[in-house]
Amino acid sequence: MYAIYPALLCLLTAGRKYRAAEEYAYEDLPGVSMVTAAYNEESVIEAKVRNCLSLDYPAEKIEFFFVSDSTDQTNEILTRLQSRQVIVRILPERRGKLAALNTVFPECRREVLVLSDANAMYRPDAIRKLVRHFRNPEVGAATGDVRLMPSQKKFGQGEGLYYRYERRLQEMETDLWSTVGIDGAMYALRRSLLVASNNPLVADDFVTGMNVGRQGYRIVYDPEAIAEEDSTPSDEMEFRRKIRVVAYAFQSLMEGEGLPRWFQFRFLWVYVSHKLLRWLAPFFLAGAFAAAAVVSFGGPLGQAALGAQAAFYALAFLGWKLPQTDSRFVRIPYYFVMVNLAAGLGVVRGVRRKQPRVWVRTDRSVPPADASR
């Protein structure tokens, strides 16, 4: 699925290219409600508020909602920074991101709804880039390019390659019709199309985006709408984060939420190929290794297949045991195996519905000061 799906997309989109509409004239920009849910984000929350206020968008046409159920200094910082444009809602107890978002959604009455994360710092023109797609009546949601800052982790090169691969898939899916890869740190949708879930077991951003697609609208990826966020600081945290992401996504599948309708053939094919098969990839990989082990007794071809797989996993093992190495020949296999192991554990957790509605947050830091330019 890692090679065949992109190849098929290339064939299906040959000669087809999605063209973003021209940006709105400044005076014609639609009203925007931007929502950020925060839990214990004291290290980044002030920078996030400042970043919001620095966006190149008419102040009278954009409002920023911050909803927090934090136990650190986040609430105090937000309370100090609130204004007519920065609207703060403090929750008395932690009930999870989905509950926090649903608390403020009824207050968001402007034409466009933008969802963001506390550590994602937008470039000044990012919102204008996102909302221009709504000049096309077929488009219901738009997601941007959230770039990870350079990582010092041992899988940094693998992580960068993986994100470039994902972005290219999103571009081709947009050319075909619609992507299914919403980035929860940066996406916009028509407020009228919001169908929010009340189920704490589901992935809020993924289901919210898919529900736009279920209504027959396109979800497009815009590589010119850019934000930056820092990478997770450790392998262990990144591993846990990926387990959590897949577990929520698979729980959404198990709960029957965010699924394409049976007659949405293009949308359904992209969902199955890009998401479902990717979640199940660890089990296919394990099956391929077992099959190679069996056929290796039959001759040199089977032995070569087994040897190639064994060599790849040996390189991944070296990447794990030698964290200081800079060689991409071990870092990329290491990241690939880490991602798929996390996906497999996430699927198991999702099937058992064991991913809780709240989780231990991933520590991140503020991107460098020039990242928003």
NUFIVEX-78718 format. One record per atom (N, C-alpha, C, O): x, y, z. Coordinates in steps of 0.001 Angstrom, whole numbers, padded with zeros to 6 digits, always signed. Atoms other than C-alpha are relative to their C-alpha. Layout:
// residues N
XYZ...
This chain:
// residues 373
+000807-001220+000000+000000+000000+000000+000840+001271+000000+000364+002341-000379-000871-001173-000021+002961+002318+000447+000458+000400-001400+000794+001563-001623-000459-000292+001354+003898+002072-003251-001128-000069-001023-001199+000775-001916+001044+000185+001007+000842+000825-005165-000998+001148+000015-001390+001643-001042+000987-001085-000087-001558+003487-003869+000523+001293-000620-000183+001886-001436-000505-001209+000669+000683+006460-004809+000113-000164-001513-000154+000774-002264-000123+000225+001438+001314+004879-008208-001360+000121-000687-001471+000728-001752+001347-000114+000564-002417+004537-008848-000485+001441+000001-001125+001888-000951+000383-001418-000051-002979+008118-007729+000671+000786-001118+000046+001636-001752-000706-000675+001094-000331+009293-010179-000694-000238-001336-000849+000681-002139+000680+000321+001258-002121+007495-012999-001352+000693-000092-001704+001241-001137+001355-000551+000012-005579+008715-012021-000021+001525-000068-001002+002115-000522-000017-001467-000010-004506+012344-011631+000864+000575-001111+001085+001785-001158-000811-000492+001113-002344+012567-014739-000809+001006-000820-001904+000694-001288+000703-001036+000755-003321+015800-016484-001068+000729+000787-001728+001618+000249+000999-000674-000839-005575+016846-013590+000725+000747+001113+001648+000216+001731-000627-000782-001054-004641+019586-011180-001045+000905+000642-001685+001713-000032+000894-000897-000729-006740+021241-008507+000613+001398+000057+001777+001558+000423-000469-001378-000018-006435+025008-008790-000719+000760+001104-001947+000852+001112+000599-000801-001057-006979+027112-005701-000548+001294-000579+000034+001870-001498+000590-001261+000438-009233+030117-006178+000900+001164+000406+001726+001046+001311-000719-001212-000389-007791+033610-006068-000411+000412+001413-001537+000166+001846+000331-000461-001353-007609+035106-002608-001068+001082-000052-001175+001828-001025+000991-001053-000122-010450+037309-001474+000685+001363+000048+001797+001493+000559-000436-001368-000270-009998+041038-001686-000108+000235+001510-000977-000333+002172-000083-000168-001456-009147+042270+001810-001353+000339+000609-001714-000166+001672+001296-000441-000549-012535+043909+002284-001087-001065-000138-002145-000943+000480+001010+001035+000227-014392+040771+001122+000260-001288+000784-000492-002253+000646-000325+001204-000746-012775+038253+003454-001156-000409+000906-001786+000452+001521+001103+000460-000848-015324+036089+005304+000371+000076+001484+001546+000127+001845-000220+000026-001434-015756+036145+009061+000532-001352+000441+000117-002386-000082-000659+001218-000460-013643+033578+010927-000075-000095+001519+000181+000874+002235-000132+000350-001415-013942+031946+014333+001084-001063+000097+000950-002149-000469-001118+000931-000138-010670+030265+015282+000003-000555+001417-000049+000205+002384+000124+000661-001301-010732+027730+018125+001267-000793+000309+001764-001556-000519-001145+000762-000486-007813+026381+020141-000343-000577+001365-000650+000162+002300+000190+000653-001296-008294+023833+022911+001369-000214+000628+002307-000649-000040-001302+000069-000665-005513+023862+025503-000093-000787+001296-001023-000630+002087-000154+000684-001285-004458+021546+028270+001463+000055+000406+002321-000548-000240-001357-000138-000535-001360+022468+030287+001003+000422-001067+002002-000254-001314-000841-000532+001075+000189+024557+027522+000709+001285+000431+000914+002183-000385-000586-001239-000497+001857+027169+029721+001278+000403-000736+001611+001587-000787-001259-000319+000680+005104+026935+027743-000205+000650-001365+000708+001294-001879+000220-000510+001357+003492+027937+024425-001213+000903-000131-001365+001561-001160+001317-000619+000215+000100+029516+025071+000094+001501-000244-000656+002033-001063-000111-001439+000253+001201+033147+025259+000501+000259-001410+000009+001156-002094-000492-000140+001369+003174+032760+022044-001113-000288-001009-001169+000346-002063+001105+000311+000906+000073+031212+020441-000964+001177-000107-001403+001521-001204+000896-001162+000043-002115+034163+021414+000636+001115-000807-000026+001730-001643-000693-001049+000752+000496+036597+020094+000022-000330-001490-000141+000554-002331-000003+000419+001394+000721+034582+016893-001362+000244-000648-001439+000710-001785+001348-000240+000529-003053+034751+016437-000222+001481-000302-000754+001833-001354+000229-001432+000160-003099+038514+016892+000875+000615-001089+000607+001724-001552-000887-000518+001044-000298+038933+014353-000410-000438-001400+000237-000057-002375+000422+000488+001306-002185+037218+011530-000473+001150-000882-001079+002112-000410+000386-001025+000968-002756+039270+008405-001455-000217-000410-001751-000740-001484+001437+000167+000221-006535+039300+008657-000700+001149+000712-000286+001528+001807+000667-001142-000649-008951+042154+009426-000468-000357+001408-001170-001350+001603+000310+000300-001401-009338+042304+013206-001498-000106+000240-001943-000889+001079+001447+000016-000206-013061+042968+012917-000664-001233-000599-001852-001470-000378+000573+001169+000663-013531+039775+010892+000511-001327+000554+000177-002388+000028-000505+001245-000558-011711+037255+013058-000017+000070+001525+000351+001084+002120+000020+000108-001455-012179+036127+016652+000701-001290+000395+000675-002271-000347-000797+001132-000444-010057+033709+018660-000566-000540+001311-000587+000151+002329+000521+000670-001186-011599+031257+021108+001079-000919+000567+001652-001737-000153-000902+000909-000708-009355+029570+023650-000790-000652+001122-001332+000030+001991+000719+000732-001042-010924+026864+025788+001011-000891+000704+001745-001647+000067-001048+000669-000762-008839+025405+028587-000585-000746+001192-001471-000248+001886+000319+000756-001213-009223+022694+031212+001313-000361+000711+001469-001461+001241-001364+000216-000466-005614+023068+032385+000105+000030+001524-000763+000542+002231-000302-000028-001432-004092+022548+035810+001314+000718+000284+001713+000824+001444-001219-000781-000212-000873+024546+035264-000340+001483-000103-001441+001875+000284+000230-001442+000070-000550+028303+034588-000702+000444-001285-000856+001642-001526+000658-000364+001264-002331+028162+031223-001217+000887+000216-001374+001895-000472+001221-000773-000239-005617+029468+032609+000319+001431+000397-000319+002368-000083-000373-001339-000448-003941+032412+034330+000545+000837-001155+000234+002023-001271-000554-000727+001148-002027+033352+031171-001112+000418-000951-001137+001557-001417+001109-000324+000909-005161+033182+029023-000899+001084+000584-001331+001985-000135+000850-001010-000644-007186+035197+031518+000639+001380-000108-000051+002374-000335-000707-001283+000106-004542+037918+031463-000038+000552-001423-000041+001769-001611-000094-000432+001394-004514+038035+027656-001353+000163-000688-001411+000612-001833+001303-000055+000665-008249+037897+026982-000393+001439-000321+000006+002382+000363+000446-001311+000474-009881+040787+025128-001273-000204-000808-001837-001299-000829+001185+000145+000848-012781+041483+022819+000259-001002-001115-000645-001731-001522-000330+000904+001101-010967+039539+020113+000461-001364+000493+000272-002362-000202-000480+001255-000577-009430+036855+022359-000982-000423+001088-000998+000148+002179+001086+000436-000876-012307+035001+024017+000439-001264+000717+000782-002257+000076-000533+001100-000800-011345+032668+026846-001130-000683+000762-001982-000037+001371+000962+000791-000764-013413+029880+028317+000789-001012+000837+001525-001841+000302-000684+000886-000932-012109+028067+031390-000989-001057+000500-002054-000722+001018+000862+001085-000446-013603+024657+032180+000398-000442+001407+001586-000458+001729-000308+000323-001401-013857+023536+035825+000722-001333+000183+001369-001545+001208-000654+001297-000123-012582+020016+035163+000388-000508-001374-000148-000062-002389-000461+000537+001266-010802+018038+032496-000946-001078-000498-001169-002092+000162+000916+000960+000597-013221+016251+030201+000439-000430-001389-000281-001157-002072-000508+000394+001305-011098+015872+027086-000203+001081-001051-001027+001981-000890+000024-001024+001039-010549+017866+023908-001360+000120-000676-001825+001227-000947+001283-000026+000696-013825+016884+022264-001042+000772+000809-001774+001595+000260+000948-000711-000857-015878+018100+025226+000326+001486+000054-000573+002327+000071-000404-001404-000036-013852+021310+025343-000445+000726-001268-000985+001829-001200+000408-000618+001260-014476+022033+021664-001512+000176-000072-002003+001230-000476+001464-000082+000050-018174+021268+021931-000548+001082+000926-001662+001565+000725+000432-001073-000901-018385+023801+024758-000056+001342-000713-000949+002149-000454-000071-001318+000642-017417+026702+022503-000579+000038-001407-000826+001121-001936+000539-000014+001362-018756+025606+019119-001290+000819-000132-001441+001536-001121+001218-000801+000160-022201+027149+019781+000255+001509-000032-000574+002257-000549-000322-001424+000013-020507+030536+020272+000663+000438-001291+000797+001635-001543-000713-000312+001242-018717+030343+016925-001021+000164-001114-001461-000820-001709+001100-000246+000946-021206+031967+014588+000457+000609-001314-000370+000932-002166-000476-000590+001251-019001+033324+011853+000036-001044-001111-000108-002241-000861+000180+000840+001187-018956+031903+008352+000981-001160-000071+000625-002253-000510-001050+001009+000092-015694+029968+008619+000493-000342+001398+000688+000536+002239-000522+000485-001273-014481+027846+011520+001402-000552-000247+001595-001389-001129-001380+000482+000108-010723+027277+011941+000368-000689+001304+000158-000133+002382-000442+000754-001170-009370+024639+014323+001523-000046+000018+002167-000260-001009-001445-000044-000125-005837+024843+015659+000457-000655+001294-000343-000924+002190-000635+000482-001223-003435+023453+018257+000804+001124+000628+001206+002069-000050-000667-001071-000725-001733+025537+020904+001443+000197-000434+001963+001308-000335-001410-000114+000356+001778+024804+019639+000241+000250-001484+001391+000301-001919-000127-000238+001440+001084+025448+015931-000005+001505-000257-000995+002187+000003-000142-001432+000254+002329+028886+014911-000208+000273-001483+000559-000195-002324+000386-000243+001387+000678+030170+011725+000829+001136-000606+001176+002107+000067-000570-001125+000729+002379+032280+009109-001086+001049-000219-002268+000708-000245+000999-001083+000031+000670+035675+008702-001116-000182-001013-002252+000216-000752+001013+000119+001052-001162+034778+005477-000727-001338+000024-001494-001626-000895+000526+001369+000014-002199+031244+006505-001526-000049-000064-002085-000834-000829+001477+000033-000004-005876+031986+007234-000547+000463-001349-001505-000112-001867+000470-000455+001309-006282+033943+004009+000189-001077-001065-000630-001202-001976-000209+001094+000945-004809+030997+002113-001078-001074+000166-001583-001604-000824+001000+001040-000237-007236+028564+003749-001382+000427-000492-002058-000336-001181+001392-000390+000296-010430+030598+003313-000240+000244-001481-001391+000233-001917+000218-000246+001430-009830+031309-000393-000672-001184-000685-001350-001013-001699+000582+001186+000635-010899+027738-001164-001513-000003+000074-002168-000700-000701+001458-000011-000147-014436+028509-000029-000675+000867-001059-001901+000971-001090+000590-000645+001178-014916+030633-003117-000484-001062-000982-001334-000789-001830+000437+001140+000805-015300+027235-004788-001134-000696+000754-000896-001223+001841+001131+000573-000743-018771+025945-003820+000124-001495+000256-000610-002034+001085-000183+001429-000234-017541+022326-004029+000805-000290+001262+000740-001396+001800-000921+000206-001109-015057+022816-001183-000697+000275+001328-001315+001322+001521+000598-000174-001325-016236+022303+002376+001012+000163+001106+000693+000702+002165-001049-000098-001017-012939+022098+004269+001355+000104-000685+001545-000389-001797-001358-000147+000523-009293+022995+003741+000983-000184+001150+000777+000330+002249-001036+000214-001008-006215+021865+005631+001329+000471-000558+001530+000495-001772-001253-000588+000435-002715+023304+005543+001206-000881+000250+001087-002047+000629-001284+000689-000136+000930+022319+005710+000610+000370+001353+001209+001435+001501-000590-000214-001325+001975+022024+009363+001374-000647-000007+001498-001872-000007-001367+000491+000156+005728+021709+009193+000654-000221+001359+000563+000619+002254-000751+000296-001217+007783+020063+011901+001361+000670-000079+002041+000593-001102-001314-000606-000055+010849+021989+012950+001061-001097+000019+000777-002222+000428-001056+001026+000057+014189+020181+012473+000136-000745+001317+000160-000147+002393-000009+000857-001186+014422+017273+014866+001398-000540+000270+002150-000840-000657-001259+000614-000406+017418+016000+016827-000200-001464+000383+000754-002128+000789+000265+001374-000377+015740+012654+017465+000659-000944-000997+000975-000557-002122-000714+000938+000851+017314+009531+016045-000791-000387-001239-000213-000908-002193+000751+000334+001204+014435+009057+013590-000331+001254-000817-001229+001221-001658+000353-001266+000645+014474+012692+012370-000084-000072-001508-001025+000462-002095+000032+000088+001460+015339+011870+008742-001183-000828-000471-001829-000488-001462+001153+000814+000358+012719+009146+008616-001296+000758+000170-002201+000641-000656+001193-000798-000240+010132+011484+010100-000217+001012-001112-001337+001182-001595+000118-000984+001071+010883+014161+007504-000436-000626-001308-001277-000067-002011+000383+000703+001223+010625+011674+004635-001461-000418+000055-002184-000305-000935+001377+000442-000160+007358+010333+006003-000977+001166-000207-002002+001006-000868+000891-001141+000151+005807+013808+006209-000034+000497-001434-001089+000901-001922+000021-000396+001415+006884+014678+002681-000839-000965-000825-001566-000548-001726+000812+001026+000672+005330+011420+001487-001489+000269+000244-002290+000215-000689+001399-000267-000329+002074+012245+003309-000517+001226-000733-001628+001215-001264+000440-001231+000667+001918+015758+001877-000214-000229-001491-001147+000314-002083+000166+000280+001429+002397+014453-001639-001276-000790-000246-001981-000543-001225+001262+000723+000130-000442+011992-001137-001186+000956+000100-002133+000854-000679+001098-000951-000164-002676+014818+000072-000175+000864-001246-001303+001164-001638+000095-000795+001225-001852+016874-003014-000695-000792-001105-001591-000276-001774+000595+000809+001063-002734+014035-005371-001455-000332+000314-002287-000355-000594+001400+000266-000373-005910+013180-003427-000862+001223-000264-002007+001098-000698+000736-001235+000295-006961+016821-003726-000221+000143-001494-001292+000573-001924+000166-000036+001460-006348+016645-007475-001089-000972-000442-001873-000666-001340+000996+001007+000375-008479+013493-007659-001400+000448+000374-002305+000428-000461+001266-000549-000476-011331+014895-005559+000146+000567+001403-000068+001759+001625-000027-000442-001389-010788+015035-001811+001027-000814+000779+001147-002024+000587-000894+000704-000899-008128+014188+000746-000771-000450+001240-001857+000054+001525+000574+000403-001283-008902+012388+003995+000971+000345+001134+000751-000021+002289-001049-000274-000981-005799+013719+005759-000106+001368+000622+000716+002236+000329+000113-001261-000727-007004+016572+007960+001102+000083+001047+001337-000879+001778-000969-000233-001065-004253+018035+010150-000705+000789+001094-001115+001931+000886+000736-000635-001087-005832+018837+013504+000585+001297+000477-000098+002061+001160-000626-001251-000418-003354+021671+014058-000363+001154-000917-000099+002309-000583+000291-001065+000955-004618+023599+011015-000996-000457-001050-000624-001044-002066+000989+000239+001044-007883+023182+009179-001185+000935+000176-001491+001400+001275+001137-000917+000023-010856+025288+008214-001182-000696-000671-000994-001532-001555+001187+000538+000640-014428+024396+007319-001113+001026+000022-001114+001949+000836+001187-000848-000022-017672+026096+006462-000756-000283+001296-001036-001438+001616+000682+000182-001287-019433+026669+009774-001311-000757-000165-001712-001506+000726+001283+000655+000245-022694+025445+008239+000130-001507-000163-000861-002230-000066-000209+001430+000222-021119+022022+007603+000510-000717+001238+000782-001917+001190-000527+000628-001210-019950+021390+011151-000971-001056+000529-002119-000758+000857+000722+001086-000656-021161+018024+012411+000960-000558+001044+001790-001417+000749-000925+000383-001069-019402+017581+015735-000514-001246+000713-001715-001401+000938+000362+001209-000719-019364+014259+017513-000075+000274+001498+000602+001168+002006+000049-000040-001454-020300+013814+021157+000596-001253+000617+000510-001468+001826-000541+001278-000449-018555+010457+021376+001468+000179+000400+002295+000439-000474-001381-000225-000435-015352+010734+023483+000985-001048-000509+002191-000895-000317-000892+001047+000498-013955+007589+021839+000582+000313-001374+001494-000382-001822-000392-000228+001387-013491+009169+018393+001080+001069-000100+001315+001834+000836-000998-001023+000315-010757+011294+016808-000732+001247-000466-001304+001254-001556+000844-001172+000273-012324+014769+016879+000319+000647-001336-000596+000923-002112-000328-000689+001238-010391+016358+014009-000276-000874-001218-000814-000397-002217+000214+000909+001124-010517+013306+011743-001490-000151-000309-001895-000060-001468+001436+000189+000205-014252+012738+012253-000654+001290-000478-001522+001252-001351+000568-001281+000440-015073+016450+011890+000274+000239-001472-000616+000665-002208-000313-000162+001413-013263+016580+008568-000739-000995-000872-001288-000621-001909+000693+001018+000785-014719+013311+007314-001493+000284-000100-002114-000041-001111+001429-000326+000047-018217+014513+008185-000295+001080-001038-001404+001142-001568+000161-000949+001103-017694+017388+005753-000036-000767-001322-000889-000509-002172-000019+000806+001215-016784+014873+003048-001260-000830-000166-001742-001016-001284+001232+000810+000058-019806+012736+003921-001171+000805-000556-002109+000229-001106+001077-000845+000508-022008+015696+002994+000181+000345-001479-000592+001115-002050-000189-000176+001441-020596+015631-000539+000957+001108-000384+001092+001419-001567-000931-001083+000281-018038+018430-000228+001440-000502-000029+001774-001534+000554-001411+000341+000097-014358+018340-001039+000759+000483+001234+000437+001517+001820-000972-000413-001006-011614+018460+001579+001316+000162-000740+001837-000802-001300-001186-000257+000820-008573+020090+000012+001206+000318+000879+001083+000830+001992-001263-000301-000666-004949+020388+001015+000657+001175-000696+000774+001191-001921-000652-001180+000553-003204+023742+000554+001435+000076+000513+001643+000399+001682-001394-000048-000445+000619+023580+000674+000508+001413+000262+001592+001591+000816-000427-001384-000225+000763+027398+000760-000505+000554+001326-000065+001621+001755+000458-000393-001340-001113+027639+004078+000906-000711+000998+000782-001919+001201-001106+000614-000737+001800+027051+006432-000029+000381+001476-000285+001527+001846-000237-000212-001428+002280+026643+010159+001223-000807+000387+001605-001738-000322-001136+000749-000516+005255+025434+012181-000294-000471+001413-000927+000230+002203+000065+000477-001372+005365+023294+015265+001249-000829+000280+001849-001401-000629-001177+000744-000371+008166+021669+017184-000304-001493+000006-001435-001909+000255+000160+001448-000061+008719+017937+016976-000122-000449+001450+000260+000271+002373+000016+000573-001339+008045+015720+019949+001434-000219+000460+002284-000607-000342-001385-000035-000452+011150+015780+022151+000660-001360+000196+001878-001415+000366-000624+001299-000243+011694+012041+022573-000690-001077-000818-001838-000931-001236+000556+001134+000728+011185+008737+020809-001213-000582+000715-002213-000930+000088+001080+000604-000776+008999+007454+023610-001285+000802-000134-002359+000227-000308+001193-000839+000122+006622+010430+023435-000605-000093-001392-001826-000144-001542+000503+000111+001367+006364+010204+019660-000673-001351-000214-001706-001439-000878+000585+001334+000110+005684+006486+019889-001384-000037+000653-002334-000563+000073+001294-000037-000689+002898+007047+022436-001010+000839-000764-002189+000494-000837+000912-000867+000752+001448+009869+020345-000576-000730-001203-001769-000615-001484+000483+000702+001186+001218+007694+017250-000950-001145+000373-001918-001406-000341+000955+001004-000472-000417+004879+019187-001350+000646+000265-002391+000129-000141+001237-000694-000355-002976+007351+020491-000775+000425-001248-001991+000246-001318+000656-000481+001214-003699+008821+017042-000710-001147-000718-001873-001017-001099+000600+001141+000699-004316+005417+015443-001122-000607+000837-002154-000999+000293+001043+000572-000855-006294+004157+018445-001294+000796-000114-002371+000216-000260+001206-000831+000153-008694+007109+018243-000618-000175-001386-001837-000287-001519+000521+000155+001357-008986+006756+014470-000694-001343-000167-001753-001422-000789+000622+001320+000148-009714+003039+014705-001247-000109+000865-002214-000769+000484+001226-000040-000804-012171+003607+017525-001106+000723-000751-002273+000346-000638+000994-000697+000825-013928+006063+015180-000616-000960-001002-001827-000958-001219+000495+001014+000932-014180+003255+012628-000919-000980+000718-001995-001300+000213+000787+000972-000749-015477+000825+015263-001341+000591+000438-002344-000115+000540+001236-000671-000408-018049+003398+016366-000858+000411-001191-001968+000913-001015+000760-000336+001204-019155+003935+012760-000074+001484-000282-001007+001935-000947+000021-001456+000206-018275+007662+012766+001081+000415-000991+002179-000141-001004-000947-000524+000967-016578+009592+009976+000265-000912-001176+001308-000794-001819-000190+000929+001115-017036+006848+007386-000633+000563-001270-001735+001110-001212+000629-000420+001259-017627+007711+003714-001277-000805-000244-001405-001941+000214+001214+000728+000391-021046+006774+002359+000356-000994-001113+001296-000767-001875-000362+001097+000899-021065+003610+000261+000058+000430-001458+000796-000164-002243+000054-000408+001397-021827+005472-002973+001028+001093-000331+001108+001525-001480-001038-001006+000247-018980+008021-002568+001293-000729-000394+002232-000823+000397-001021+000958+000403-016637+005826-004587+001419+000550+000105+002303-000127+000629-001346-000563-000086-013641+008156-004885+000406+000226+001447+001515-000120+001856-000267-000302-001400-013863+009260-001281+000234-001283+000795+001126-001350+001640-000133+001272-000690-014306+005694-000079+001319-000686-000350+001979-001253+000520-001252+000624+000419-011357+004439-002123+001197+000664+000678+002119-000020+001123-001091-000720-000659-009082+007148-000707+000044-000342+001484+001123-000535+002045+000052+000340-001425-010249+006390+002839+000582-001394+000262+001390-001579+001171-000479+001372-000192-009605+002667+002495+001496-000084-000285+002242-000701+000476-001390+000128+000426-006279+003075+000685+000961+000785+000878+002039+000297+001216-000914-000875-000741-004793+005946+002672-000069-000238+001505+000947-000142+002193+000163+000123-001444-006191+005281+006129-000125-001453+000459+000727-001945+001199+000273+001332-000528-007646+001809+006682+001155-000966-000254+001607-001645+000667-001095+000918+000294-004915-000140+004892+001287+000406+000712+002098-000448+001070-001184-000456-000734-002260+002022+006542-000061-000448+001453+000949-000870+002017+000137+000457-001386-003642+001208+009990+000273-001502+000107+000818-001974+001105-000159+001457-000028-003596-002495+009082+001350-000461-000536+001646-001656-000521-001284+000354+000609-000148-002381+007466+000889-000851+000896+001535-001766+000386-000868+000839-000831+001679-003824+010503-000333-001485-000081+000560-002330-000024+000410+001402+000065-000339-007023+010225+000346-000592-001364+000686-001771-001459-000431+000453+001321+000354-007252+006478+001504-000238-000023+001976-001208-000615-001452+000153-000041+004068-006747+007148+000399-001265+000754+001297-001996+000336-000283+001227-000753+004067-009482+009773-000331-001236-000840+000407-002220-000826+000376+001114+000862+002237-011769+007336+000990-000214-001127+001285-001351-001493-000991+000118+001083+004740-010995+004566+001287-000652+000497+001903-001453-000206-001219+000601-000563+007641-011894+006847-000213-001490+000251+000653-002311-000053+000296+001412-000257+005981-015132+007909-000071-000792-001304+000424-001917-001377+000096+000683+001284+005197-016021+004291+001379-000204-000619+001663-001258-001188-001353+000131+000537+008793-015327+003254+000774-001094+000726+001556-001827+000120-000673+001049-000769+010007-017569+006064-000413-001385-000481+000410-002298-000546+000501+001292+000465+007824-020396+004785+000559-000336-001380+001063-001438-001598-000426+000288+001376+008719-020061+001093+001517-000049-000118+002035-000530-001125-001466+000058+000062+012431-019678+001925+000509-001431-000061+001628-001678-000510-000387+001404+000073+012501-023460+002244-000127-000549-001418+000344-001646-001720+000259+000500+001343+011466-023720-001385+001026+000381-001030+000969-000106-002159-000999-000350+000996+014429-022134-003062+000589+001372+000210+000255+002047+001184-000740-001260-000166+016649-019067-003599-000887+001249-000039-000582+002238+000628+000858-001185+000075+013816-016664-004483-000626+000306+001360-000628+001454+001804+000571-000183-001325+012090-017199-001145+001059+000399+001009+000797+001214+001893-001082-000355-000912+015430-017013+000655+000408+001457-000186+000728+002144+000784-000341-001403+000259+016168-013681-001039-001042+000938+000610-000698+001976+001177+001063-000821-000584+012784-012296+000034+000130+000068+001511-000015+001134+002109-000174+000025-001455+013362-013389+003606+001241+000785+000412+001212+001522+001397-001229-000700-000328+016912-012059+003600-000142+001509-000105+000388+002250+000722+000197-001443+000170+015847-008650+002292-000796+000587+001164-000456+001649+001687+000789-000486-001124+013200-008277+004981+000802-000037+001297+000754+000900+002094-000805+000117-001213+015542-009518+007692+001050+001102+000056+001307+001651+001128-001002-001064+000035+018205-007019+006580-000622+001352+000329-000025+002160+001040+000683-001265-000276+015699-004160+006666-000288+000142+001495-000040+001196+002081+000314-000070-001430+014579-005000+010199+001268+000048+000843+001260+000604+001941-001277-000105-000705+018215-005424+011245+000490+001445+000001+001017+001922+001006-000365-001409+000058+018897-001872+010066-000849+000820+000961-000350+001730+001624+000875-000697-000949+015876-000688+012047+000465-000234+001434+000447+000684+002255-000497+000322-001342+017245-002450+015116+001253+000810+000310+001412+001316+001421-001196-000808-000192+020582-000711+014635-000356+001460+000254+000275+002125+001076+000439-001369-000232+018766+002618+014407-000491+000222+001408-000332+001306+001967+000475-000070-001379+017203+001882+017768+001161-000067+000994+001178+000657+001989-001100+000211-000929+020426+000735+019415+001111+001046-000138+001902+001234+000787-001048-000989+000237+022647+003452+017891-000635+001370-000236-000650+001853-001368+000748-001244+000173+020741+006693+018530+000828+001168-000519+000255+002139-001014-000825-001121+000418+023718+008925+017688+000379-000041-001474+000945+000921-001993-000398+000089+001399+024194+007703+014139-000806+000954-000874-001989+001188-000626+000665-000909+000928+023374+010113+011316-000406-000689-001303-000955-000043-002196+000239+000697+001259+022986+007452+008637-001491-000176-000266-002226-000718+000559+001399+000178+000374+019670+007564+006836-000327-001464-000265-001493-001860-000240+000228+001418+000282+020147+003879+006036-000486-000761+001238-001033-001857+001112+000562+000612-001208+019290+003068+009654-001121+000852+000586-002043+000318+001202+001039-000856-000581+017199+006104+010635-001349-000200-000686-002386-000256-000025+001265+000161+000724+014605+005638+007912-000654-001347+000305-001852-001374+000587+000627+001266-000423+014058+001896+008595-000502+000044+001444-001565-000493+001755+000416-000096-001399+013907+002676+012308-001338+000718+000120-002230+000261+000834+001251-000755-000096+011180+005278+011822-001154-000781-000613-002260-000782-000072+001042+000791+000655+009232+003047+009436-000514-001093+000937-001723-001280+001077+000409+001068-000907+009228+000171+011918-000698+000577+001228-001686+000015+001701+000632-000633-001164+008404+002497+014827-001438+000412-000314-002343+000166+000483+001337-000441+000398+005420+003973+012959-000950-001187-000111-002083-001124+000366+000880+001143+000201+004046+000570+012024-000244-000781+001286-001338-001309+001488+000226+000638-001298+004568-000930+015471-001012+000796+000809-001891+000221+001451+000969-000842-000701+002712+002036+016951-001394-000172-000594-002381-000219+000140+001305+000179+000646-000071+001591+014382-000628-001323+000424-001823-001385+000715+000537+001295-000412-000429-002080+015252-000535+000034+001417-001617-000486+001689+000467-000111-001384-000675-001323+018960-001224+000899+000083-002122+000661+000891+001162-000880+000012-003097+001496+018190-001256-000708-000470-002337-000496+000080+001152+000765+000493-005365-000819+016207-000526-000933+001092-001733-001015+001320+000417+000904-001074-005396-003354+019044-000728+000778+001100-001765+000343+001601+000643-000821-001023-006212-000608+021530-001354+000513-000486-002321+000560+000274+001254-000505+000543-008877+000796+019218-001077-001063-000060-002237-000795+000253+000971+001103+000043-010545-002588+018711-000568-000266+001381-001753-000566+001530+000438+000239-001379-010700-002981+022479-000644+001236+000621-001141+001196+001746+000544-001276-000487-011870+000655+022814+000638+000404+001332-000046+000780+002284-000743-000270-001221-009170+001239+025402+000692+001367+000000+001345+001725+000980-000597-001331-000010-008017+004712+024314-000938+000946+000741-002056+001172+000279+000898-000834-000806-009435+007053+026996-000268+001345-000644+000414+001745-001587+000365-001299+000575-011074+010391+026299+001018+001080+000345+001045+002123-000308-001081-000930-000327-008139+012177+027978+001305-000780-000004+001312-001999+000167-001281+000672+000098-004441+011441+027679+001089+000897+000559+000867+002077+000831-001154-000782-000413-001006+012534+028818+000474+000810-001195+000766+000247-002250-000345-000871+001120-000109+015525+026656+001428-000224-000454+002275-000680+000314-001344+000079+000571+002921+015549+024370+000700+001334+000211+000195+002372-000217-000744-001228-000229+005519+018095+025461+000566+000515-001316+001184-000224-002082-000592-000649+001166+006449+020539+022738+000464+001370+000438+000129+001831+001530-000484-001343-000298+008176+023909+022610-000414+000943-001112-000951+000523-002137+000365-000992+000986+007657+027139+020733+001015-000021-001132+002217-000027-000865-000939-000076+001105+009162+027182+017213+000815+001287+000081+000406+002224+000766-000809-001213-000007+011919+029752+016626-000800+001233-000388-001814+001133-001078+000771-001235+000181+010808+033379+016502-000275+000336-001444-001281+000978-001746+000210-000329+001418+011196+033624+012737-000876-000993-000713-001070-000876-001923+000788+001041+000656+008989+030606+012079-001289+000516-000555-001838-000079-001483+001300-000513+000468+005891+032724+011589+000138+000921-001192-000854+001480-001660-000177-000871+001156+007419+034683+008742+000003-000820-001288+000141-000261-002376
